[in-house]
Amino acid sequence: MNRCGFFLAFFLFFFKIQAADWPFQSSEVPQPEGLILNDDGLSFDAPGGKIIEVSGETDAYHLEQLKKFFKTSLEELGWKKTSSKEMHFERDHYRLEIQITKCEKKRLKISIKLTTE
């Protein structure tokens, strides 16, 4: 395998692994750029069941940029914002709550909770 082919295979493998780390389907919840998931930030609806809550941190956005990312992306996926102050959305029989808080050194903590009605 030539050098170019090796690097292409490496990058495809790397990005596949990174995408697999996101616990939601991309048609459910978009993944913010640079999000690092917390090891203890996953909650399940039942042992071995569906992930309903995830948390992580990113420094790729300012607070308002990240809110706009979620609002725009979720509306494109058919989610409707249900609160003027909070990041709460509904689609079909699902509810989505997103909390974004500032941490140290321009990092943002994100908590995402996906539940059914």
N, C-alpha and C positions, 0 to 999 in steps of 0.2 A: 504494500500500500504506500502510495507516495505521501509526502509530508502534508500536502493540502488536504488529501482525503482523510488522513489521520485527524487533523485539526477539525475538519467538518464533522466527523463522527464523534469526536470528543464534545464539541459544542452542542450537537443535537442531543447527546446523552445527558449532558449537564442541564440543559434547559428542560428536558423531559422530567428529570428528577426534581428540579425546582417547581415545575408546574404541578407535579404529583403531590407536593407538600401542601397545597391549598386544599382544605377539606371540603369546600363547597364546589358544586358544579358551576362552571362559568355562566350558565344560563340562570343560576339562582342568585349568586352574589359575586360581583366583580372583585378581583384581587388588586389591591393598591400596590403600586410599584414600591419595591424596597421594603415590604413588610416582612419582619422577622417574627415568626410565631413563638410564643412562650411555651416552653415544654409543659408547664402546668396549667396552661390556659385553654384546655379542651374539655368540654362537657358533653356527655352523651345522654340521649333520651332513655336508654336502657343499656345494660351491659352488652357490649358488642353491637349496639344499635347505631342510629344516625347521630352525627355530630350536630348539636344544637347551639353550642356556644364556643367561640374561639377568641383569643386575644393575642395581641402582638404589638410591636412598635415599629415606627418608621421615622426617618428623618428626610425623606424625599419630598415632603410637602410642608407648606405652612398650613395652619389650622383651617383657614377659609378655603384654600385650594383643595384640601382633602374633603371637606364638606361638599364642595361643588362637584368633585369627582364622583362621590357616592350618589349625590342627588341626580346628576345628569346620567350616569351609567345605569342606575336603578330604574329611572323613568324610561330609558330606552329598552329595558328588559320587562317593562309592563308593571313595575311597582308604582304605587300611589302613595305620596307622602300624606300622613294622617295627622301630623302635628306641626304647627307653625314654629314652635320653639325647639322641639326635640327632633332627632333623626329617627323617626318611626315611620315605617312603611307597611303596606299590605298588598298582597297579590293572591288571587284565588283564595285558598283557605290558610294562607301563611301570614305570619307577622314577623317583621324584621325590626330589631332595635339596634342602633349603632351608637356607641358612646365614644367620644374622642376627647382625650384630656392631654394637656401639655405636661411633659416631663422635663428633666434637665437637658441642657445642651440642644435645644430646638427639636427634641424627639417628641413624637406624639404617640400616645398609647391608644389603641383601638380595641374596643370590645364589641363583638358582633353576636347577637342572639337571634336565632331563627326558630320560631315555634309555630305550632298549628293552633287554629282557633278551637 
